[in-house]
Amino acid sequence: MNRIIGVTELQRRFKSIFDEVVKNQTPFILTRGSRPEAVLLPYEEYQHYLKLNEENILANFDAMTKRLGELNAKYSDEEVLADVEKAVQAVREEQQKKLTPRKKS
């Protein structure tokens, strides 16, 4: 169960709160005023969230790649390559415009 604690109280009771997080696996929501701003949680739980986030990112990337494949299935490799080359050229031209000093009128 999450517990809520203000930053000021956390400063006063840090060691006991830290021990509760580590020993009892109790996450704390840290507030400033009445607004939640951070969470103090056991390291294992943090690692779990990181893994879930990474898996979610990879799943989204896989779904996007599949969708792009479906959308581009009707185009030949040559057509896709030509479009990519046009896009690269357009980006290079825009970058060159930004790098080229403008003449004063």
Secondary structure, 3 states (H helix, E strand, C coil): CCEEEEHHHHHHCHHHHHHHHHHHCCCEEEEECCEEEEEECCHHHHHHHHHHHHHHHHHHHHHHHHHHHHHHCCCCHHHHHHHHHHHHHHHHHHHHHHHCCCCCC
